[in-house]
Amino acid sequence: MTCTRVLILGIAGFLAMPLAQADASVRIGIGIGVPVYYRPYPYYPYPYPYRVVIAPAPIVVAPPPVVYVQPAPAPVYVQPAPVYVQPAPAPVAVQPTTPIPQSPPGLPPQPVPYR
């Protein structure tokens, strides 16, 4: 029974295929920029959301700290005292006051008396 129903519906669908019309056409229209309805409904424009303006965060710049720097004292230059060198005295020839006794050759030297 179900096979007979499927067969009948299939044949009916096959025979109805030429009766189905495809809608392929070109349409031309005129637009006037406002919505026009066949009933007199009031026109309400699209409600745009409110503008939200967010102020930028304030930038707080603290002044730099004031640092008082004392100037460095002037450098102290120590100049060494001049060293005066006196010239050496002129050499003086010294004459022996006592003659040195000479020992005769072949004998040991004689000691010099101490004064």
C-alpha positions as CSV (number, residue, x, y, z in Angstrom):
1,M,0.0,0.0,0.0
2,T,2.8,2.4,0.8
3,C,4.6,1.5,-2.3
4,T,1.5,2.3,-4.3
5,R,1.2,5.7,-2.6
6,V,4.8,6.6,-3.3
7,L,4.4,5.6,-7.0
8,I,1.2,7.7,-7.4
9,L,2.7,10.7,-5.8
10,G,5.9,10.4,-7.9
11,I,3.9,10.2,-11.1
12,A,1.7,13.2,-10.1
13,G,4.8,15.2,-9.3
14,F,6.4,14.3,-12.6
15,L,3.3,15.3,-14.5
16,A,3.0,18.6,-12.6
17,M,6.5,19.7,-13.4
18,P,5.6,21.6,-16.7
19,L,3.0,23.5,-14.8
20,A,5.5,25.0,-12.3
21,Q,6.8,28.4,-13.4
22,A,10.2,29.8,-12.6
23,D,10.2,33.5,-11.7
24,A,13.1,34.9,-13.7
25,S,12.4,38.5,-14.7
26,V,13.7,42.0,-14.6
27,R,12.0,44.6,-12.6
28,I,12.3,48.3,-12.8
29,G,11.1,50.6,-10.0
30,I,11.2,54.2,-8.9
31,G,12.2,55.2,-5.4
32,I,11.4,58.6,-3.9
33,G,13.5,58.2,-0.8
34,V,10.8,58.0,1.8
35,P,8.9,55.0,2.8
36,V,5.4,55.0,1.3
37,Y,2.8,52.7,2.7
38,Y,-0.7,51.9,1.4
39,R,-2.1,52.8,4.8
40,P,-1.4,56.2,6.4
41,Y,1.0,55.0,9.1
42,P,3.2,57.7,10.6
43,Y,6.8,57.6,9.6
44,Y,9.2,57.3,12.4
45,P,12.9,57.6,11.6
46,Y,15.3,55.0,12.8
47,P,16.3,55.8,16.4
48,Y,20.0,56.3,16.3
49,P,21.8,55.6,19.6
50,Y,22.8,58.6,21.6
51,R,26.4,59.8,21.1
52,V,28.6,59.0,24.1
53,V,31.5,61.3,24.4
54,I,34.2,60.0,26.8
55,A,36.7,62.6,27.9
56,P,40.2,61.4,27.9
57,A,41.7,60.8,31.3
58,P,43.5,63.9,32.6
59,I,47.3,63.6,32.5
60,V,48.7,64.9,35.7
61,V,52.3,65.8,35.4
62,A,54.0,66.7,38.6
63,P,56.8,69.2,38.4
64,P,60.2,67.8,38.9
65,P,61.6,68.0,42.4
66,V,63.7,71.0,43.0
67,V,67.2,70.0,44.0
68,Y,69.6,72.7,45.2
69,V,73.1,71.7,44.4
70,Q,75.9,73.8,46.1
71,P,78.7,74.5,43.7
72,A,81.8,72.5,44.4
73,P,84.5,74.6,46.1
74,A,87.3,75.8,43.9
75,P,90.2,73.4,43.8
76,V,93.1,74.3,46.0
77,Y,96.4,74.1,44.3
78,V,99.3,73.7,46.6
79,Q,102.5,75.0,45.2
80,P,105.6,73.6,46.9
81,A,107.9,76.1,48.4
82,P,111.0,76.8,46.3
83,V,114.1,74.9,47.4
84,Y,117.2,77.0,47.1
85,V,120.3,75.0,46.7
86,Q,123.5,76.8,47.5
87,P,126.4,76.1,45.2
88,A,129.1,73.9,46.6
89,P,132.2,75.8,47.7
90,A,135.2,75.7,45.5
91,P,137.6,72.9,46.2
92,V,140.6,73.9,48.3
93,A,143.8,72.0,48.1
94,V,144.7,70.7,51.5
95,Q,148.4,70.2,52.4
96,P,149.3,67.6,54.9
97,T,150.5,69.2,58.1
98,T,152.8,66.4,59.1
99,P,154.8,64.4,56.8
100,I,154.0,60.7,56.8
101,P,157.0,58.7,57.8
102,Q,158.2,56.4,55.1
103,S,159.5,53.0,56.0
104,P,162.6,51.7,54.3
105,P,162.0,49.1,51.7
106,G,161.6,45.5,52.8
107,L,160.3,46.5,56.3
108,P,156.6,46.4,57.3
109,P,154.9,49.8,57.3
110,Q,155.1,51.9,60.5
111,P,151.8,52.9,62.3
112,V,150.9,56.5,62.1
113,P,150.7,58.2,65.5
114,Y,147.2,59.4,66.4
115,R,146.9,62.8,67.7
